[in-house]
Amino acid sequence: MRLVPALIAALALSACTATERAAPVAAPPAPRIAPPAAPAFVGPVLDGSGACTATDPGTATAIEPGIGECALVRLKGRPPTDVLVGEGRAGREVQVLYAEPGARELYFFVNNRLDRIVR
């Protein structure tokens, strides 16, 4: 019979020796890192209607990657069918569409430089 009171006393004492856990310390907030600035571009660009914002100096002689938006219009010799101007992760992004009977050409520009052509 002595065993039962001793067991109760041992259980009561074990509860007193339990250690409390402190609340976890929150980590300091991570510093905000600004996104990299979009690369600057030079030269005249197209507006939403397909018109150049300034006169193209006329140095490009062929439609190839790297030419400017207005250089494309000058080389094509006519205004585009449609122009979409926007901002993307890389900066200014422009899509220029030339629709001809039986064919369509889509020119993708990033920061006033021809990036790719889809025919």
Steps between C-alpha positions, in 0.01 A plus 500: 500500500786731545571464136194694382571819704865486398401469134261797528771708669753409229259599225423832673868577541580412141250762382685764703831422338371534144671781313303768325574564138550857397323627194725482192674822417387638167773549243558859392327588172710454190615823338299604196700479185391728218464335158778584258440808293393439142777563251481835331435520128576767249345622180147569386228253594150418379191624677178299531380614157818385323648849447864574585564746782790653301672461165701179463864578413489222239811294579340154472503345153330166571233361728706303749521457879620813676341768278270760656122522477496801265772343284262211433223735388745691279631179340148360446398826330151515652337522841433179694158337516503501882735592785486391864718695745550386859734448790640158585764360730773606260364852453318642196347225285341569162326267253468623142266317260515523121209312342517438127272286285594141579770588752552662838822612657530579870806689623590494872708785642657526846631843600484625137701209361355231273509178700324251270274463200204260467378430147 
